[in-house]
Amino acid sequence: MADAVTANDEALLAQLGYKQELKRELSTFTNYGVALSTICICSGLTSLFGYGLVTGGPVVMTWGWLVVAFFTMLVGLAMAEICSAFPTSGGLYFWAARLSRPEHKALASWMTGWFNLLGQVAVTTGVAFGLALMIGATASIATGLTFSPTPAQIVGIHTAIVVSIGFANAAGPKFMAAVMNVSTVWQMVTPFLIVIVVLAKAPTKQTASYVFTDFENGTGIDSFPWVVLIGLLTAQFTFTGYDASAHMTEETRRADVAGPVGIVLSIGMSTLTGFLFIAGLLFAMQDYTSATGTVTGLPMAQIILDATDTTTAVVLMVVNCICCWFSAYSCLLANSRVIYAFSRDGAMPLSRLWHRIHPTLKVPLNANWLACFLYIVLALPYLGNSTAFTAITSIATIGLYISYGIPIACKLMNPHLFPTPGPFHLGRWSNLVGILSLGWIFLITVLFVLPTSLPVGPVNMNYACVLVGAVLFGAGGVYAVSARFWFKGPVTNLVDEIVVAEGEKGKTEA
């Protein structure tokens, strides 16, 4: 039975133009686990909890989470429908090509691929960097708050984390499947464990009125709507990376079902656990000023410490750190597959190097280490700019969601190029879901290049607009000057097999 399923998967992949090179070790559960681990509400919310406290506070964090979750689910549903029809590692940029007219497919594929790559690199950098901040905060708690990590120490920890996930990703598909089984359970249990323990030990608790209605503004921005809207970044950055399910489809059994199910279920589970996580920590918060002014560098760590004791806080932070390491590992899995697939189609410099599959490990090893190198480089600005992490999260959110939006827009504009949906489809709701998704993506793209505090200076400027603009004009410029003459979009790698088959056929006829 398993062989028949694999054969069907390989046949579908061949219809899309690719031969099977990666090993299919993932089930529907573990594919879902990759996306759930990539979203990882413990990572996104732990890292940006302090940002949320000053950009609107409890009322924006709680209700904003539900608003963002609703629109994210619409985006996820629109993507899942396309993923079911085209389950390939290339994911978004492959979809953009298949759903565009011949004269537009190369440009659509090119821009989608580069924005997705930017977003993937930024989100993984953000997860690993957030984990470095957590480790620094845990060390601070363990030393009785006598230790406060310096930017150089945080960047050093970040580098060590990146190297560790690089070696883990190089361990091969069986190790990956085993890690995903553990990670999936860990992602579901950790938020509930932290909230239950913190609420049980907290000496006092905030009122429901405070948790669901209190507004805080520590940005220096006088505009209430502006503060509320930029406060949504806490939730929206967390809800990124669920396209990982699509990028892992060439390593998943029954990919046309498992991929879309992984996208939708990961968003749904994250919505529930994230809301309970936010509300639970806000109820347990002992002192707003203590949390926002913490010497640990991480307000959530201070909330846990204030509500419990040193030993309990350290244990919970260690459990949380393990959860976030799984997330960083999952992000790298998806990112390395994007690099592999994009370079397989000749879209990257030195493409021949990056799309090689290690003959023994059966992983894109060179793509793996290229991604790790980029994560380390992207974290270096933190050495001179304390707002670099916020910029990274903005870049990740914008880059990924632009890449999510392009294939959705292509499908809406060219319905005749999507005549046969896969097993997962939205029926008559498909166009409405797509239109609402694009409206939301446009809104957050504008929001997250805005300044997050005033007055704006070199230290607190949101550099997301600079880097997103660099990709827009850089990738667009390269395409206009050079790539439009040679990049044709996704390219089949079945040519050799076709030639061999035709040769054998000729010999038989002769």
C-alpha positions as CSV (number, residue, x, y, z in Angstrom):
1,M,0.0,0.0,0.0
2,A,2.8,2.4,0.9
3,D,4.5,1.7,-2.4
4,A,1.3,2.4,-4.3
5,V,0.9,5.7,-2.5
6,T,4.6,6.6,-3.2
7,A,4.2,5.6,-6.9
8,N,1.1,7.9,-7.2
9,D,3.0,10.8,-5.6
10,E,5.9,10.3,-8.0
11,A,3.6,10.1,-11.0
12,L,1.9,13.3,-10.0
13,L,5.3,15.0,-9.5
14,A,6.3,13.8,-13.0
15,Q,3.1,15.3,-14.4
16,L,4.3,18.6,-12.9
17,G,7.7,18.2,-14.7
18,Y,10.0,16.8,-12.0
19,K,11.6,13.5,-11.2
20,Q,11.7,12.2,-7.6
21,E,15.1,13.1,-6.0
22,L,14.2,13.6,-2.3
23,K,13.0,10.7,-0.1
24,R,9.4,10.6,1.0
25,E,9.6,10.0,4.8
26,L,6.9,12.4,6.0
27,S,3.3,11.5,6.8
28,T,0.3,13.9,6.9
29,F,1.0,14.3,10.7
30,T,4.7,15.1,10.3
31,N,4.1,17.4,7.4
32,Y,1.6,19.3,9.6
33,G,4.3,19.2,12.3
34,V,6.7,21.0,10.1
35,A,4.3,23.8,9.5
36,L,3.2,23.9,13.1
37,S,6.8,24.0,14.2
38,T,7.6,26.7,11.7
39,I,4.8,28.9,13.0
40,C,5.7,28.1,16.6
41,I,3.6,30.4,18.7
42,C,6.1,30.0,21.6
43,S,8.8,31.5,19.3
44,G,7.0,34.4,17.8
45,L,5.1,35.4,20.9
46,T,8.0,35.1,23.3
47,S,10.2,37.2,21.1
48,L,7.6,39.9,20.4
49,F,5.6,39.9,23.6
50,G,7.4,43.0,24.8
51,Y,6.7,44.7,21.4
52,G,3.1,43.9,21.9
53,L,3.0,45.3,25.4
54,V,4.0,48.8,24.2
55,T,2.2,48.8,20.8
56,G,-1.4,48.7,22.1
57,G,-0.9,46.5,25.1
58,P,-3.4,43.7,26.2
59,V,-6.4,44.8,24.2
60,V,-4.5,44.8,20.9
61,M,-2.6,41.6,21.7
62,T,-5.7,39.6,22.5
63,W,-8.3,40.8,20.0
64,G,-5.7,41.6,17.4
65,W,-4.6,38.0,17.6
66,L,-8.1,36.8,16.6
67,V,-8.4,39.3,13.8
68,V,-5.0,38.4,12.3
69,A,-5.8,34.7,12.8
70,F,-9.1,35.0,10.8
71,F,-7.4,36.7,7.8
72,T,-4.4,34.4,8.0
73,M,-6.8,31.4,7.8
74,L,-8.2,32.9,4.6
75,V,-4.7,33.3,3.1
76,G,-3.9,29.7,4.2
77,L,-7.1,28.3,2.6
78,A,-6.3,30.0,-0.7
79,M,-2.8,28.6,-0.6
80,A,-3.9,25.2,0.4
81,E,-6.2,24.9,-2.6
82,I,-3.4,25.7,-4.9
83,C,-1.0,23.4,-3.1
84,S,-3.4,20.5,-3.5
85,A,-3.2,20.9,-7.3
86,F,0.6,21.5,-7.5
87,P,2.4,19.7,-4.7
88,T,6.1,20.5,-5.4
89,S,9.0,21.8,-3.3
90,G,9.1,25.0,-5.4
91,G,5.7,25.8,-3.9
92,L,4.8,29.4,-4.4
93,Y,7.0,30.4,-7.3
94,F,6.0,27.2,-9.2
95,W,2.3,28.0,-8.6
96,A,2.9,31.6,-9.8
97,A,4.3,30.3,-13.1
98,R,1.6,27.7,-13.7
99,L,-1.1,30.2,-13.0
100,S,0.3,33.0,-15.2
101,R,-0.1,33.5,-19.0
102,P,3.0,32.4,-21.0
103,E,4.2,36.0,-21.5
104,H,4.0,36.7,-17.7
105,K,5.0,33.4,-16.1
106,A,8.8,34.0,-15.9
107,L,8.4,37.4,-14.2
108,A,5.7,36.1,-11.8
109,S,7.8,33.1,-10.9
110,W,11.0,35.2,-10.5
111,M,9.5,37.8,-8.2
112,T,7.6,35.3,-6.2
113,G,10.7,33.2,-5.7
114,W,12.9,36.0,-4.6
115,F,10.3,37.5,-2.1
116,N,9.7,34.0,-0.7
117,L,13.4,33.4,-0.3
118,L,13.8,36.8,1.4
119,G,11.0,36.0,3.7
120,Q,12.2,32.5,4.5
121,V,15.7,33.7,5.3
122,A,14.4,36.6,7.5
123,V,11.9,34.4,9.4
124,T,14.4,31.8,10.2
125,T,16.9,34.4,11.2
126,G,14.2,35.9,13.4
127,V,13.4,32.5,15.0
128,A,17.0,31.7,15.7
129,F,17.7,35.2,17.0
130,G,14.7,35.1,19.2
131,L,15.9,31.9,20.6
132,A,19.3,33.6,21.3
133,L,17.4,36.3,23.3
134,M,15.6,33.6,25.2
135,I,18.8,31.8,26.1
136,G,20.3,35.1,27.2
137,A,17.2,35.8,29.3
138,T,17.3,32.3,30.9
139,A,21.0,32.9,31.8
140,S,20.0,36.2,33.4
141,I,17.3,34.6,35.5
142,A,19.6,31.8,36.6
143,T,22.2,34.3,37.8
144,G,19.7,36.3,39.9
145,L,19.5,39.0,37.2
146,T,23.1,39.9,37.7
147,F,23.9,38.9,34.1
148,S,22.6,41.0,31.2
149,P,23.6,39.7,27.7
150,T,25.4,42.1,25.4
151,P,24.6,42.4,21.7
152,A,27.8,40.6,20.8
153,Q,26.9,37.7,23.1
154,I,23.5,37.5,21.6
155,V,24.9,37.4,18.1
156,G,27.4,34.7,19.3
157,I,24.6,32.5,20.7
158,H,22.6,33.1,17.5
159,T,25.5,31.8,15.4
160,A,25.9,28.7,17.6
161,I,22.1,28.0,17.2
162,V,22.4,28.3,13.4
163,V,25.3,25.9,13.2
164,S,23.4,23.4,15.4
165,I,20.3,23.4,13.1
166,G,22.6,23.2,10.1
167,F,24.1,20.0,11.3
168,A,20.7,18.6,12.3
169,N,19.3,19.3,8.9
170,A,22.3,17.5,7.4
171,A,21.5,14.3,9.3
172,G,19.1,13.1,6.7
173,P,15.3,12.4,6.1
174,K,14.9,9.6,8.8
175,F,16.3,11.9,11.5
176,M,14.0,14.7,10.1
177,A,10.9,12.5,10.4
178,A,11.8,11.5,14.0
179,V,12.5,15.1,15.0
180,M,9.2,16.2,13.5
181,N,7.2,13.6,15.5
182,V,8.7,14.9,18.7
183,S,8.5,18.5,17.7
184,T,4.8,18.3,16.8
185,V,3.9,17.1,20.3
186,W,6.3,19.6,21.9
187,Q,4.7,22.5,20.0
188,M,1.2,21.5,21.2
189,V,2.1,20.8,24.8
190,T,4.6,23.7,25.7
191,P,2.2,26.7,25.5
192,F,-0.4,24.9,27.7
193,L,2.3,23.8,30.2
194,I,3.7,27.3,30.6
195,V,0.3,28.9,31.0
196,I,-1.0,26.3,33.5
197,V,2.1,26.5,35.7
198,V,2.3,30.3,35.6
199,L,-1.3,30.8,36.4
200,A,-1.2,28.2,39.2
201,K,1.8,29.9,40.9
202,A,1.0,33.6,40.3
203,P,0.4,35.3,43.6
204,T,-2.1,37.7,42.1
205,K,-3.9,37.9,38.7
206,Q,-5.0,40.6,36.5
207,T,-8.7,41.2,35.9
208,A,-10.5,40.2,32.7
209,S,-11.2,43.9,32.1
210,Y,-7.5,44.6,32.1
211,V,-6.6,41.6,29.8
212,F,-9.2,42.4,27.2
213,T,-9.6,46.2,27.3
214,D,-6.4,47.9,28.6
215,F,-4.6,50.0,26.0
216,E,-0.9,50.9,26.4
217,N,1.2,53.1,24.2
218,G,5.0,53.2,24.7
219,T,5.8,54.2,21.1
220,G,5.7,58.0,21.2
221,I,3.1,57.9,18.4
222,D,0.0,59.9,19.2
223,S,-2.3,58.3,16.7
224,F,-4.4,55.5,18.2
225,P,-5.2,53.7,14.9
226,W,-1.5,53.8,13.9
227,V,-0.5,52.2,17.2
228,V,-3.2,49.5,17.0
229,L,-2.3,48.6,13.4
230,I,1.5,48.3,13.9
231,G,0.7,46.3,17.1
232,L,-0.7,43.6,14.8
233,L,2.9,42.7,13.9
234,T,3.1,40.6,17.1
235,A,0.5,38.2,15.7
236,Q,1.2,38.5,12.0
237,F,4.9,37.6,12.4
238,T,4.0,34.6,14.4
239,F,1.6,33.5,11.6
240,T,4.3,33.0,9.0
241,G,6.0,30.0,7.5
242,Y,3.0,27.7,7.1
243,D,4.0,27.4,3.4
244,A,6.6,25.0,4.8
245,S,4.0,22.2,4.3
246,A,4.0,23.0,0.6
247,H,7.8,23.1,0.4
248,M,8.0,19.6,2.0
249,T,5.5,18.0,-0.3
250,E,8.2,16.2,-2.4
251,E,9.2,14.5,0.8
252,T,5.6,13.7,2.0
253,R,3.4,10.7,1.2
254,R,0.0,11.5,-0.4
255,A,1.3,15.1,-0.9
256,D,-1.8,16.5,-2.6
257,V,-3.8,16.0,0.6
258,A,-1.1,16.2,3.3
259,G,0.3,19.5,2.1
260,P,-3.0,21.5,2.2
261,V,-4.1,19.8,5.4
262,G,-0.8,20.7,7.0
263,I,-1.2,24.4,6.1
264,V,-4.8,24.7,7.4
265,L,-4.4,22.6,10.6
266,S,-1.2,24.4,11.6
267,I,-3.0,27.8,11.4
268,G,-6.0,26.5,13.3
269,M,-4.0,24.9,16.1
270,S,-1.8,28.0,16.4
271,T,-4.9,30.2,16.6
272,L,-6.2,28.3,19.7
273,T,-2.9,27.8,21.5
274,G,-1.7,31.4,20.7
275,F,-4.8,33.0,22.1
276,L,-4.6,31.0,25.3
277,F,-0.9,31.7,25.6
278,I,-1.3,35.5,25.3
279,A,-4.3,35.6,27.6
280,G,-2.8,33.3,30.2
281,L,0.4,35.3,30.5
282,L,-1.4,38.6,30.6
283,F,-3.6,37.3,33.5
284,A,-0.4,36.2,35.3
285,M,1.5,39.4,34.7
286,Q,2.3,41.0,38.1
287,D,3.6,44.3,37.0
288,Y,3.5,46.0,33.6
289,T,6.5,48.3,34.3
290,S,8.6,45.4,35.6
291,A,7.9,43.4,32.4
292,T,8.6,46.2,29.9
293,G,11.7,47.4,31.7
294,T,13.2,44.0,32.4
295,V,17.0,43.6,32.5
296,T,16.6,40.1,31.0
297,G,16.0,41.6,27.6
298,L,12.8,39.6,27.3
299,P,9.6,40.8,28.9
300,M,7.9,37.4,28.8
301,A,10.8,35.9,30.8
302,Q,10.2,38.6,33.4
303,I,6.5,37.8,33.5
304,I,7.2,34.2,34.2
305,L,9.8,35.0,36.9
306,D,7.5,37.5,38.6
307,A,4.7,35.0,38.7
308,T,6.7,32.0,39.8
309,D,10.2,31.6,41.2
310,T,13.7,31.4,39.8
311,T,13.9,27.6,39.5
312,T,10.4,27.3,37.9
313,A,11.2,30.2,35.6
314,V,14.4,28.6,34.4
315,V,12.8,25.2,33.8
316,L,9.9,26.8,31.8
317,M,12.3,28.9,29.8
318,V,14.4,25.8,28.9
319,V,11.3,23.9,27.8
320,N,10.4,27.0,25.7
321,C,13.9,27.2,24.2
322,I,13.7,23.6,23.1
323,C,10.4,24.3,21.5
324,C,11.9,27.3,19.6
325,W,15.0,25.2,18.5
326,F,12.6,22.8,16.8
327,S,11.0,25.8,15.1
328,A,14.4,27.1,13.8
329,Y,15.2,23.6,12.6
330,S,11.8,23.4,10.8
331,C,12.3,26.8,9.2
332,L,15.7,25.7,7.8
333,L,14.1,22.5,6.4
334,A,11.7,24.6,4.4
335,N,14.2,27.3,3.5
336,S,16.8,24.8,2.2
337,R,14.1,23.2,0.0
338,V,13.2,26.6,-1.5
339,I,16.8,27.2,-2.4
340,Y,17.1,23.7,-3.8
341,A,13.9,24.1,-5.9
342,F,14.7,27.7,-7.1
343,S,18.2,26.8,-8.1
344,R,17.0,23.6,-9.8
345,D,15.3,26.0,-12.2
346,G,18.4,28.1,-12.7
347,A,17.1,31.2,-10.9
348,M,20.0,31.7,-8.4
349,P,23.7,32.5,-8.8
350,L,25.7,29.3,-8.8
351,S,22.5,27.3,-9.2
352,R,24.3,24.1,-10.1
353,L,26.0,24.2,-6.7
354,W,22.8,24.8,-4.6
355,H,20.5,22.2,-6.1
356,R,22.8,19.2,-5.6
357,I,21.4,16.4,-3.5
358,H,23.9,14.6,-1.3
359,P,24.0,11.1,-2.7
360,T,24.1,9.4,0.8
361,L,22.2,11.9,3.0
362,K,19.5,12.6,0.4
363,V,19.3,16.3,1.4
364,P,20.2,19.5,-0.4
365,L,23.3,19.9,1.7
366,N,24.8,22.9,-0.1
367,A,21.5,24.8,0.0
368,N,21.4,24.0,3.8
369,W,24.7,25.7,4.5
370,L,24.0,28.6,2.2
371,A,20.9,29.3,4.2
372,C,22.8,29.1,7.5
373,F,25.4,31.6,6.2
374,L,22.7,34.1,5.3
375,Y,21.1,33.7,8.8
376,I,24.4,34.7,10.5
377,V,24.9,37.6,8.2
378,L,21.4,39.0,8.6
379,A,21.8,39.1,12.4
380,L,25.0,41.2,12.4
381,P,23.2,44.6,12.3
382,Y,22.1,43.9,15.9
383,L,25.6,44.7,16.9
384,G,25.0,48.4,16.2
385,N,21.2,48.7,16.1
386,S,18.9,47.5,18.9
387,T,15.8,47.6,16.6
388,A,17.3,45.2,14.1
389,F,15.2,42.3,15.4
390,T,11.9,44.2,14.8
391,A,13.2,45.0,11.2
392,I,13.9,41.3,10.7
393,T,10.4,40.4,11.7
394,S,8.9,43.0,9.5
395,I,11.0,41.9,6.5
396,A,10.0,38.3,7.1
397,T,6.3,39.1,7.3
398,I,6.3,41.4,4.2
399,G,8.5,39.1,2.1
400,L,6.5,36.0,2.8
401,Y,3.1,37.5,2.4
402,I,4.0,39.2,-0.9
403,S,5.1,35.7,-2.1
404,Y,1.8,34.3,-0.8
405,G,-0.2,36.9,-2.6
406,I,1.3,36.6,-6.1
407,P,0.1,33.1,-7.0
408,I,-3.3,33.8,-5.4
409,A,-3.6,36.9,-7.6
410,C,-2.5,34.9,-10.7
411,K,-5.2,32.3,-10.0
412,L,-7.9,35.0,-9.8
413,M,-6.8,36.6,-13.0
414,N,-6.4,33.4,-14.9
415,P,-9.1,30.9,-13.8
416,H,-8.7,29.0,-17.0
417,L,-5.2,28.0,-15.9
418,F,-6.7,26.3,-12.8
419,P,-9.3,24.0,-14.5
420,T,-8.7,20.9,-12.3
421,P,-8.4,21.5,-8.5
422,G,-6.8,18.9,-6.3
423,P,-8.5,16.9,-3.6
424,F,-8.6,20.0,-1.4
425,H,-10.7,22.7,-3.0
426,L,-12.9,25.6,-1.9
427,G,-15.6,25.3,-4.5
428,R,-17.7,28.4,-5.0
429,W,-16.0,30.2,-2.1
430,S,-12.6,30.1,-3.9
431,N,-12.7,33.6,-5.5
432,L,-14.1,35.3,-2.4
433,V,-11.4,33.8,-0.2
434,G,-8.8,34.8,-2.7
435,I,-10.0,38.4,-2.9
436,L,-10.2,38.9,0.8
437,S,-6.7,37.3,1.2
438,L,-5.2,39.8,-1.3
439,G,-6.8,42.7,0.5
440,W,-5.3,41.6,3.8
441,I,-1.8,41.1,2.3
442,F,-1.9,44.6,0.8
443,L,-2.8,46.1,4.2
444,I,-0.1,44.4,6.2
445,T,2.5,45.1,3.5
446,V,1.9,48.8,3.9
447,L,1.6,48.6,7.7
448,F,4.8,46.9,8.5
449,V,7.1,49.3,6.6
450,L,5.8,52.2,8.9
451,P,7.9,53.5,11.8
452,T,7.2,51.6,15.0
453,S,8.2,54.5,17.3
454,L,8.7,58.3,17.2
455,P,10.7,60.3,16.7
456,V,12.5,58.4,14.0
457,G,16.3,58.2,14.0
458,P,19.0,56.0,12.7
459,V,18.7,53.7,15.7
460,N,15.0,53.1,15.8
461,M,14.2,53.4,12.0
462,N,12.3,50.5,10.6
463,Y,14.7,49.3,7.9
464,A,12.2,46.8,6.5
465,C,11.3,49.3,3.8
466,V,14.9,49.5,2.7
467,L,15.5,45.8,2.4
468,V,12.1,45.0,0.8
469,G,12.8,47.8,-1.7
470,A,16.2,46.4,-2.3
471,V,14.6,43.0,-3.3
472,L,11.9,44.7,-5.3
473,F,14.2,46.8,-7.3
474,G,17.2,44.5,-7.2
475,A,15.4,41.4,-8.3
476,G,13.2,43.4,-10.7
477,G,16.2,45.2,-12.1
478,V,18.2,42.0,-12.6
479,Y,15.2,40.5,-14.4
480,A,14.8,43.5,-16.7
481,V,18.5,43.7,-17.5
482,S,19.4,40.0,-17.7
483,A,17.1,37.3,-16.4
484,R,14.3,38.0,-18.9
485,F,16.5,36.8,-21.6
486,W,17.3,33.4,-20.1
487,F,15.0,32.7,-17.1
488,K,11.8,30.9,-18.4
489,G,10.3,29.8,-15.1
490,P,10.2,26.3,-13.7
491,V,12.2,23.9,-15.8
492,T,11.6,20.1,-16.0
493,N,14.3,17.8,-14.9
494,L,12.8,14.9,-16.7
495,V,14.6,15.6,-19.9
496,D,17.3,12.9,-19.4
497,E,14.7,10.3,-18.6
498,I,12.6,11.2,-21.7
499,V,15.7,11.0,-23.9
500,V,16.6,7.6,-22.5
501,A,13.0,6.3,-22.9
502,E,12.8,7.5,-26.5
503,G,16.2,5.9,-27.2
504,E,15.0,2.6,-25.8
505,K,11.8,2.9,-27.8
506,G,13.8,3.5,-31.0
507,K,16.0,0.4,-30.4
508,T,12.9,-1.7,-29.9
509,E,11.2,-0.5,-33.1
510,A,14.5,-1.1,-35.0
